[in-house]
Amino acid sequence: MVSPKLLDLLICPKCKSEHLLYQPEKSEIVCQDCGQVYRVEDDIPVMIAGEKDKL
Ligand SMILES: [Zn+2]
């Protein structure tokens, strides 16, 4: 699990939105404003726009 305090601090690097939705069952964080998906690796959010699309 990503700590709620850490999630609180995160913003979407793509659109600067704070509206990020953590989906623990998928190990993903989705930006609710621009739809960008970020991976969570070993409970560390990988906040790089476009990262997921390369995989
Ligand atoms: Zn965004």
N, CA, C, O and the ligand as a Tripos MOL2 file, in Angstrom:
@<TRIPOS>MOLECULE
protein
  221   219    56     0     0
PROTEIN
NO_CHARGES

@<TRIPOS>ATOM
      1 N           0.8340   -1.2020    0.0000 N.3       1 MET1
      2 CA          0.0000    0.0000    0.0000 C.3       1 MET1
      3 C           0.8700    1.2550    0.0000 C.2       1 MET1
      4 O           1.8790    1.3280    0.7020 O.2       1 MET1
      5 N           0.4700    2.2170   -0.7820 N.am      2 VAL2
      6 CA          1.1150    3.5230   -0.7360 C.3       2 VAL2
      7 C           0.5140    4.2880    0.4360 C.2       2 VAL2
      8 O          -0.7050    4.3050    0.6090 O.2       2 VAL2
      9 N           1.3560    4.9150    1.2330 N.am      3 SER3
     10 CA          0.8320    5.6150    2.4100 C.3       3 SER3
     11 C          -0.0530    6.7920    1.9820 C.2       3 SER3
     12 O           0.2630    7.5200    1.0410 O.2       3 SER3
     13 N          -1.1680    6.9560    2.7020 N.am      4 PRO4
     14 CA         -2.1010    8.0450    2.3820 C.3       4 PRO4
     15 C          -1.4190    9.4150    2.4480 C.2       4 PRO4
     16 O          -1.7780   10.3310    1.7090 O.2       4 PRO4
     17 N          -0.4450    9.5420    3.3310 N.am      5 LYS5
     18 CA          0.2650   10.8200    3.4380 C.3       5 LYS5
     19 C           1.0460   11.1040    2.1680 C.2       5 LYS5
     20 O           1.0930   12.2400    1.6950 O.2       5 LYS5
     21 N           1.6550   10.0670    1.6240 N.am      6 LEU6
     22 CA          2.3980   10.2390    0.3730 C.3       6 LEU6
     23 C           1.4350   10.5710   -0.7650 C.2       6 LEU6
     24 O           1.7030   11.4500   -1.5850 O.2       6 LEU6
     25 N           0.3240    9.8640   -0.8020 N.am      7 LEU7
     26 CA         -0.6710   10.1190   -1.8560 C.3       7 LEU7
     27 C          -1.1620   11.5690   -1.7930 C.2       7 LEU7
     28 O          -1.4310   12.2000   -2.8160 O.2       7 LEU7
     29 N          -1.2690   12.0730   -0.5650 N.am      8 ASP8
     30 CA         -1.7130   13.4400   -0.3690 C.3       8 ASP8
     31 C          -0.7770   14.4460   -1.0270 C.2       8 ASP8
     32 O          -1.2030   15.5020   -1.4930 O.2       8 ASP8
     33 N           0.4990   14.1000   -1.0550 N.am      9 LEU9
     34 CA          1.5130   15.0200   -1.5630 C.3       9 LEU9
     35 C           1.6510   14.9600   -3.0790 C.2       9 LEU9
     36 O           2.1980   15.8680   -3.7050 O.2       9 LEU9
     37 N           1.1480   13.8780   -3.6540 N.am     10 LEU10
     38 CA          1.3660   13.6760   -5.0850 C.3      10 LEU10
     39 C           0.5040   14.6010   -5.9340 C.2      10 LEU10
     40 O          -0.6500   14.8930   -5.6190 O.2      10 LEU10
     41 N           1.1090   15.0400   -7.0090 N.am     11 ILE11
     42 CA          0.3170   15.6930   -8.0430 C.3      11 ILE11
     43 C           0.6710   15.0540   -9.3740 C.2      11 ILE11
     44 O           1.7460   14.4770   -9.5390 O.2      11 ILE11
     45 N          -0.2370   15.1650  -10.3040 N.am     12 CYS12
     46 CA          0.0170   14.6380  -11.6330 C.3      12 CYS12
     47 C           1.0730   15.5220  -12.3200 C.2      12 CYS12
     48 O           0.8620   16.7240  -12.4820 O.2      12 CYS12
     49 N           2.2090   14.9260  -12.7240 N.am     13 PRO13
     50 CA          3.2430   15.7420  -13.3730 C.3      13 PRO13
     51 C           2.8190   16.2350  -14.7590 C.2      13 PRO13
     52 O           3.4190   17.1560  -15.3130 O.2      13 PRO13
     53 N           1.8010   15.6190  -15.2950 N.am     14 LYS14
     54 CA          1.3610   15.9780  -16.6360 C.3      14 LYS14
     55 C           0.4590   17.2130  -16.6180 C.2      14 LYS14
     56 O           0.6660   18.1520  -17.3860 O.2      14 LYS14
     57 N          -0.5550   17.2050  -15.7220 N.am     15 CYS15
     58 CA         -1.5210   18.3100  -15.7170 C.3      15 CYS15
     59 C          -1.5600   19.0440  -14.3800 C.2      15 CYS15
     60 O          -2.3540   19.9670  -14.1960 O.2      15 CYS15
     61 N          -0.6860   18.6260  -13.4340 N.am     16 LYS16
     62 CA         -0.5660   19.2770  -12.1130 C.3      16 LYS16
     63 C          -1.8120   19.1220  -11.2580 C.2      16 LYS16
     64 O          -2.0170   19.8860  -10.3150 O.2      16 LYS16
     65 N          -2.6390   18.1490  -11.5760 N.am     17 SER17
     66 CA         -3.8420   17.9220  -10.7940 C.3      17 SER17
     67 C          -3.5150   17.1760   -9.5040 C.2      17 SER17
     68 O          -2.6020   16.3510   -9.4640 O.2      17 SER17
     69 N          -4.2750   17.4780   -8.4500 N.am     18 GLU18
     70 CA         -4.1290   16.7320   -7.1990 C.3      18 GLU18
     71 C          -5.1360   15.5880   -7.1250 C.2      18 GLU18
     72 O          -5.1500   14.8330   -6.1530 O.2      18 GLU18
     73 N          -5.9590   15.4640   -8.1290 N.am     19 HIS19
     74 CA         -7.0230   14.4600   -8.1000 C.3      19 HIS19
     75 C          -6.5340   13.1240   -8.6300 C.2      19 HIS19
     76 O          -6.8410   12.7250   -9.7530 O.2      19 HIS19
     77 N          -5.7720   12.4510   -7.7990 N.am     20 LEU20
     78 CA         -5.2150   11.1660   -8.1910 C.3      20 LEU20
     79 C          -5.9510   10.0550   -7.4640 C.2      20 LEU20
     80 O          -6.1850   10.1390   -6.2590 O.2      20 LEU20
     81 N          -6.3090    9.0270   -8.1930 N.am     21 LEU21
     82 CA         -7.0530    7.9030   -7.6330 C.3      21 LEU21
     83 C          -6.1330    6.6860   -7.5500 C.2      21 LEU21
     84 O          -5.6740    6.1660   -8.5670 O.2      21 LEU21
     85 N          -5.8740    6.2470   -6.3240 N.am     22 TYR22
     86 CA         -5.0120    5.0990   -6.1060 C.3      22 TYR22
     87 C          -5.8380    3.8160   -6.2110 C.2      22 TYR22
     88 O          -6.8880    3.6800   -5.5830 O.2      22 TYR22
     89 N          -5.3380    2.8750   -7.0240 N.am     23 GLN23
     90 CA         -6.0290    1.6040   -7.1970 C.3      23 GLN23
     91 C          -5.1000    0.4820   -6.7620 C.2      23 GLN23
     92 O          -4.3740   -0.0840   -7.5790 O.2      23 GLN23
     93 N          -5.1240    0.1610   -5.4640 N.am     24 PRO24
     94 CA         -4.1690   -0.8060   -4.9070 C.3      24 PRO24
     95 C          -4.2400   -2.1780   -5.5820 C.2      24 PRO24
     96 O          -3.2260   -2.8630   -5.7150 O.2      24 PRO24
     97 N          -5.4210   -2.5660   -5.9990 N.am     25 GLU25
     98 CA         -5.5740   -3.9040   -6.5910 C.3      25 GLU25
     99 C          -4.8840   -3.9970   -7.9480 C.2      25 GLU25
    100 O          -4.5640   -5.0890   -8.4170 O.2      25 GLU25
    101 N          -4.6580   -2.8460   -8.5740 N.am     26 LYS26
    102 CA         -3.9640   -2.8270   -9.8700 C.3      26 LYS26
    103 C          -2.5490   -2.2780   -9.7490 C.2      26 LYS26
    104 O          -1.7950   -2.2700  -10.7220 O.2      26 LYS26
    105 N          -2.1900   -1.8200   -8.5530 N.am     27 SER27
    106 CA         -0.9040   -1.1220   -8.3750 C.3      27 SER27
    107 C          -0.7730    0.0220   -9.3710 C.2      27 SER27
    108 O           0.2330    0.1710  -10.0640 O.2      27 SER27
    109 N          -1.8270    0.8180   -9.4100 N.am     28 GLU28
    110 CA         -1.8340    1.9450  -10.3280 C.3      28 GLU28
    111 C          -2.4020    3.1790   -9.6460 C.2      28 GLU28
    112 O          -3.2020    3.0920   -8.7140 O.2      28 GLU28
    113 N          -1.9650    4.3260  -10.1390 N.am     29 ILE29
    114 CA         -2.5720    5.5910   -9.7410 C.3      29 ILE29
    115 C          -3.0690    6.2600  -11.0160 C.2      29 ILE29
    116 O          -2.3160    6.4410  -11.9730 O.2      29 ILE29
    117 N          -4.3360    6.6190  -11.0130 N.am     30 VAL30
    118 CA         -4.9240    7.2380  -12.1950 C.3      30 VAL30
    119 C          -5.2320    8.6980  -11.8940 C.2      30 VAL30
    120 O          -5.8270    9.0180  -10.8650 O.2      30 VAL30
    121 N          -4.8220    9.5770  -12.7980 N.am     31 CYS31
    122 CA         -5.1880   10.9890  -12.6840 C.3      31 CYS31
    123 C          -6.6280   11.1440  -13.1560 C.2      31 CYS31
    124 O          -6.9720   10.7640  -14.2760 O.2      31 CYS31
    125 N          -7.4600   11.7040  -12.2920 N.am     32 GLN32
    126 CA         -8.8780   11.8210  -12.6240 C.3      32 GLN32
    127 C          -9.1560   12.9830  -13.5650 C.2      32 GLN32
    128 O         -10.2620   13.1090  -14.0910 O.2      32 GLN32
    129 N          -8.1690   13.8220  -13.7750 N.am     33 ASP33
    130 CA         -8.3720   14.9700  -14.6610 C.3      33 ASP33
    131 C          -7.8850   14.6950  -16.0810 C.2      33 ASP33
    132 O          -8.5880   15.0180  -17.0380 O.2      33 ASP33
    133 N          -6.6960   14.1050  -16.2420 N.am     34 CYS34
    134 CA         -6.1890   13.8840  -17.5960 C.3      34 CYS34
    135 C          -6.1810   12.4060  -17.9780 C.2      34 CYS34
    136 O          -5.9420   12.0720  -19.1380 O.2      34 CYS34
    137 N          -6.4420   11.5120  -17.0100 N.am     35 GLY35
    138 CA         -6.5520   10.1030  -17.3340 C.3      35 GLY35
    139 C          -5.2260    9.3630  -17.4260 C.2      35 GLY35
    140 O          -5.1970    8.1710  -17.7350 O.2      35 GLY35
    141 N          -4.1300   10.0620  -17.1590 N.am     36 GLN36
    142 CA         -2.8280    9.4170  -17.1940 C.3      36 GLN36
    143 C          -2.7450    8.3570  -16.0970 C.2      36 GLN36
    144 O          -3.2020    8.5780  -14.9760 O.2      36 GLN36
    145 N          -2.1650    7.2140  -16.4240 N.am     37 VAL37
    146 CA         -2.0090    6.1310  -15.4640 C.3      37 VAL37
    147 C          -0.5440    6.0310  -15.0500 C.2      37 VAL37
    148 O           0.3570    6.0440  -15.8890 O.2      37 VAL37
    149 N          -0.3250    5.9310  -13.7420 N.am     38 TYR38
    150 CA          1.0230    5.7900  -13.2010 C.3      38 TYR38
    151 C           1.1500    4.4620  -12.4910 C.2      38 TYR38
    152 O           0.2480    4.0440  -11.7640 O.2      38 TYR38
    153 N           2.2670    3.8030  -12.7040 N.am     39 ARG39
    154 CA          2.5130    2.5300  -12.0330 C.3      39 ARG39
    155 C           2.9610    2.7650  -10.5970 C.2      39 ARG39
    156 O           3.5170    3.8110  -10.2630 O.2      39 ARG39
    157 N           2.7040    1.7610   -9.7540 N.am     40 VAL40
    158 CA          3.2280    1.7540   -8.3960 C.3      40 VAL40
    159 C           4.1190    0.5180   -8.2710 C.2      40 VAL40
    160 O           3.6530   -0.6170   -8.3740 O.2      40 VAL40
    161 N           5.3900    0.7620   -8.0520 N.am     41 GLU41
    162 CA          6.3560   -0.3410   -7.9410 C.3      41 GLU41
    163 C           6.8730   -0.4170   -6.5200 C.2      41 GLU41
    164 O           7.4380    0.5490   -6.0090 O.2      41 GLU41
    165 N           6.6790   -1.5790   -5.8670 N.am     42 ASP42
    166 CA          7.1300   -1.7540   -4.4820 C.3      42 ASP42
    167 C           6.6220   -0.6150   -3.6010 C.2      42 ASP42
    168 O           7.3620   -0.0800   -2.7750 O.2      42 ASP42
    169 N           5.3620   -0.2520   -3.7830 N.am     43 ASP43
    170 CA          4.6960    0.7870   -2.9950 C.3      43 ASP43
    171 C           5.2580    2.1820   -3.2580 C.2      43 ASP43
    172 O           4.9940    3.1100   -2.4940 O.2      43 ASP43
    173 N           6.0180    2.3320   -4.3150 N.am     44 ILE44
    174 CA          6.5350    3.6530   -4.6850 C.3      44 ILE44
    175 C           5.8700    4.0790   -5.9950 C.2      44 ILE44
    176 O           6.0560    3.4310   -7.0240 O.2      44 ILE44
    177 N           5.1060    5.1540   -5.9600 N.am     45 PRO45
    178 CA          4.4720    5.6260   -7.2040 C.3      45 PRO45
    179 C           5.5250    6.0980   -8.2080 C.2      45 PRO45
    180 O           6.4400    6.8470   -7.8650 O.2      45 PRO45
    181 N           5.3790    5.6520   -9.4360 N.am     46 VAL46
    182 CA          6.2770    6.0920  -10.5090 C.3      46 VAL46
    183 C           5.5430    7.1830  -11.2760 C.2      46 VAL46
    184 O           4.7650    6.9180  -12.1920 O.2      46 VAL46
    185 N           5.8180    8.4140  -10.8720 N.am     47 MET47
    186 CA          5.0440    9.5380  -11.4070 C.3      47 MET47
    187 C           5.7200   10.1110  -12.6580 C.2      47 MET47
    188 O           6.2050   11.2430  -12.6620 O.2      47 MET47
    189 N           5.7340    9.3140  -13.6920 N.am     48 ILE48
    190 CA          6.3110    9.7510  -14.9580 C.3      48 ILE48
    191 C           5.2430    9.6250  -16.0320 C.2      48 ILE48
    192 O           4.7710    8.5260  -16.3220 O.2      48 ILE48
    193 N           4.8670   10.7420  -16.6150 N.am     49 ALA49
    194 CA          3.8230   10.7430  -17.6290 C.3      49 ALA49
    195 C           4.2770    9.9510  -18.8420 C.2      49 ALA49
    196 O           5.3850   10.1420  -19.3440 O.2      49 ALA49
    197 N           3.4240    9.0760  -19.3000 N.am     50 GLY50
    198 CA          3.7160    8.3280  -20.5060 C.3      50 GLY50
    199 C           4.4900    7.0460  -20.2650 C.2      50 GLY50
    200 O           4.6490    6.2310  -21.1740 O.2      50 GLY50
    201 N           4.9740    6.8630  -19.0420 N.am     51 GLU51
    202 CA          5.7650    5.6710  -18.7140 C.3      51 GLU51
    203 C           5.0180    4.3860  -19.0540 C.2      51 GLU51
    204 O           5.5730    3.4690  -19.6600 O.2      51 GLU51
    205 N           3.7610    4.3370  -18.6580 N.am     52 LYS52
    206 CA          3.0020    3.1100  -18.8480 C.3      52 LYS52
    207 C           2.8290    2.7710  -20.3340 C.2      52 LYS52
    208 O           2.8180    1.6000  -20.7150 O.2      52 LYS52
    209 N           2.6970    3.7800  -21.1410 N.am     53 ASP53
    210 CA          2.4480    3.5550  -22.5620 C.3      53 ASP53
    211 C           3.6180    2.9000  -23.2750 C.2      53 ASP53
    212 O           3.4450    2.2710  -24.3190 O.2      53 ASP53
    213 N           4.8090    3.0490  -22.7080 N.am     54 LYS54
    214 CA          5.9900    2.4700  -23.3650 C.3      54 LYS54
    215 C           6.0870    0.9750  -23.1390 C.2      54 LYS54
    216 O           6.7600    0.2750  -23.8960 O.2      54 LYS54
    217 N           5.4200    0.4750  -22.0990 N.am     55 LEU55
    218 CA          5.5660   -0.9280  -21.7470 C.3      55 LEU55
    219 C           4.7480   -1.8300  -22.6530 C.2      55 LEU55
    220 O           4.7620   -3.0500  -22.4860 O.2      55 LEU55
    221 ZN         -3.2390   14.5740  -14.8650 Zn       56 ZN56
@<TRIPOS>BOND
     1     1     2 1
     2     2     3 1
     3     3     4 2
     4     3     5 am
     5     5     6 1
     6     6     7 1
     7     7     8 2
     8     7     9 am
     9     9    10 1
    10    10    11 1
    11    11    12 2
    12    11    13 am
    13    13    14 1
    14    14    15 1
    15    15    16 2
    16    15    17 am
    17    17    18 1
    18    18    19 1
    19    19    20 2
    20    19    21 am
    21    21    22 1
    22    22    23 1
    23    23    24 2
    24    23    25 am
    25    25    26 1
    26    26    27 1
    27    27    28 2
    28    27    29 am
    29    29    30 1
    30    30    31 1
    31    31    32 2
    32    31    33 am
    33    33    34 1
    34    34    35 1
    35    35    36 2
    36    35    37 am
    37    37    38 1
    38    38    39 1
    39    39    40 2
    40    39    41 am
    41    41    42 1
    42    42    43 1
    43    43    44 2
    44    43    45 am
    45    45    46 1
    46    46    47 1
    47    47    48 2
    48    47    49 am
    49    49    50 1
    50    50    51 1
    51    51    52 2
    52    51    53 am
    53    53    54 1
    54    54    55 1
    55    55    56 2
    56    55    57 am
    57    57    58 1
    58    58    59 1
    59    59    60 2
    60    59    61 am
    61    61    62 1
    62    62    63 1
    63    63    64 2
    64    63    65 am
    65    65    66 1
    66    66    67 1
    67    67    68 2
    68    67    69 am
    69    69    70 1
    70    70    71 1
    71    71    72 2
    72    71    73 am
    73    73    74 1
    74    74    75 1
    75    75    76 2
    76    75    77 am
    77    77    78 1
    78    78    79 1
    79    79    80 2
    80    79    81 am
    81    81    82 1
    82    82    83 1
    83    83    84 2
    84    83    85 am
    85    85    86 1
    86    86    87 1
    87    87    88 2
    88    87    89 am
    89    89    90 1
    90    90    91 1
    91    91    92 2
    92    91    93 am
    93    93    94 1
    94    94    95 1
    95    95    96 2
    96    95    97 am
    97    97    98 1
    98    98    99 1
    99    99   100 2
   100    99   101 am
   101   101   102 1
   102   102   103 1
   103   103   104 2
   104   103   105 am
   105   105   106 1
   106   106   107 1
   107   107   108 2
   108   107   109 am
   109   109   110 1
   110   110   111 1
   111   111   112 2
   112   111   113 am
   113   113   114 1
   114   114   115 1
   115   115   116 2
   116   115   117 am
   117   117   118 1
   118   118   119 1
   119   119   120 2
   120   119   121 am
   121   121   122 1
   122   122   123 1
   123   123   124 2
   124   123   125 am
   125   125   126 1
   126   126   127 1
   127   127   128 2
   128   127   129 am
   129   129   130 1
   130   130   131 1
   131   131   132 2
   132   131   133 am
   133   133   134 1
   134   134   135 1
   135   135   136 2
   136   135   137 am
   137   137   138 1
   138   138   139 1
   139   139   140 2
   140   139   141 am
   141   141   142 1
   142   142   143 1
   143   143   144 2
   144   143   145 am
   145   145   146 1
   146   146   147 1
   147   147   148 2
   148   147   149 am
   149   149   150 1
   150   150   151 1
   151   151   152 2
   152   151   153 am
   153   153   154 1
   154   154   155 1
   155   155   156 2
   156   155   157 am
   157   157   158 1
   158   158   159 1
   159   159   160 2
   160   159   161 am
   161   161   162 1
   162   162   163 1
   163   163   164 2
   164   163   165 am
   165   165   166 1
   166   166   167 1
   167   167   168 2
   168   167   169 am
   169   169   170 1
   170   170   171 1
   171   171   172 2
   172   171   173 am
   173   173   174 1
   174   174   175 1
   175   175   176 2
   176   175   177 am
   177   177   178 1
   178   178   179 1
   179   179   180 2
   180   179   181 am
   181   181   182 1
   182   182   183 1
   183   183   184 2
   184   183   185 am
   185   185   186 1
   186   186   187 1
   187   187   188 2
   188   187   189 am
   189   189   190 1
   190   190   191 1
   191   191   192 2
   192   191   193 am
   193   193   194 1
   194   194   195 1
   195   195   196 2
   196   195   197 am
   197   197   198 1
   198   198   199 1
   199   199   200 2
   200   199   201 am
   201   201   202 1
   202   202   203 1
   203   203   204 2
   204   203   205 am
   205   205   206 1
   206   206   207 1
   207   207   208 2
   208   207   209 am
   209   209   210 1
   210   210   211 1
   211   211   212 2
   212   211   213 am
   213   213   214 1
   214   214   215 1
   215   215   216 2
   216   215   217 am
   217   217   218 1
   218   218   219 1
   219   219   220 2
@<TRIPOS>SUBSTRUCTURE
     1 MET1         2 RESIDUE 1 A MET
     2 VAL2         6 RESIDUE 1 A VAL
     3 SER3        10 RESIDUE 1 A SER
     4 PRO4        14 RESIDUE 1 A PRO
     5 LYS5        18 RESIDUE 1 A LYS
     6 LEU6        22 RESIDUE 1 A LEU
     7 LEU7        26 RESIDUE 1 A LEU
     8 ASP8        30 RESIDUE 1 A ASP
     9 LEU9        34 RESIDUE 1 A LEU
    10 LEU10       38 RESIDUE 1 A LEU
    11 ILE11       42 RESIDUE 1 A ILE
    12 CYS12       46 RESIDUE 1 A CYS
    13 PRO13       50 RESIDUE 1 A PRO
    14 LYS14       54 RESIDUE 1 A LYS
    15 CYS15       58 RESIDUE 1 A CYS
    16 LYS16       62 RESIDUE 1 A LYS
    17 SER17       66 RESIDUE 1 A SER
    18 GLU18       70 RESIDUE 1 A GLU
    19 HIS19       74 RESIDUE 1 A HIS
    20 LEU20       78 RESIDUE 1 A LEU
    21 LEU21       82 RESIDUE 1 A LEU
    22 TYR22       86 RESIDUE 1 A TYR
    23 GLN23       90 RESIDUE 1 A GLN
    24 PRO24       94 RESIDUE 1 A PRO
    25 GLU25       98 RESIDUE 1 A GLU
    26 LYS26      102 RESIDUE 1 A LYS
    27 SER27      106 RESIDUE 1 A SER
    28 GLU28      110 RESIDUE 1 A GLU
    29 ILE29      114 RESIDUE 1 A ILE
    30 VAL30      118 RESIDUE 1 A VAL
    31 CYS31      122 RESIDUE 1 A CYS
    32 GLN32      126 RESIDUE 1 A GLN
    33 ASP33      130 RESIDUE 1 A ASP
    34 CYS34      134 RESIDUE 1 A CYS
    35 GLY35      138 RESIDUE 1 A GLY
    36 GLN36      142 RESIDUE 1 A GLN
    37 VAL37      146 RESIDUE 1 A VAL
    38 TYR38      150 RESIDUE 1 A TYR
    39 ARG39      154 RESIDUE 1 A ARG
    40 VAL40      158 RESIDUE 1 A VAL
    41 GLU41      162 RESIDUE 1 A GLU
    42 ASP42      166 RESIDUE 1 A ASP
    43 ASP43      170 RESIDUE 1 A ASP
    44 ILE44      174 RESIDUE 1 A ILE
    45 PRO45      178 RESIDUE 1 A PRO
    46 VAL46      182 RESIDUE 1 A VAL
    47 MET47      186 RESIDUE 1 A MET
    48 ILE48      190 RESIDUE 1 A ILE
    49 ALA49      194 RESIDUE 1 A ALA
    50 GLY50      198 RESIDUE 1 A GLY
    51 GLU51      202 RESIDUE 1 A GLU
    52 LYS52      206 RESIDUE 1 A LYS
    53 ASP53      210 RESIDUE 1 A ASP
    54 LYS54      214 RESIDUE 1 A LYS
    55 LEU55      218 RESIDUE 1 A LEU
    56 ZN56       221 GROUP 0 **** ****
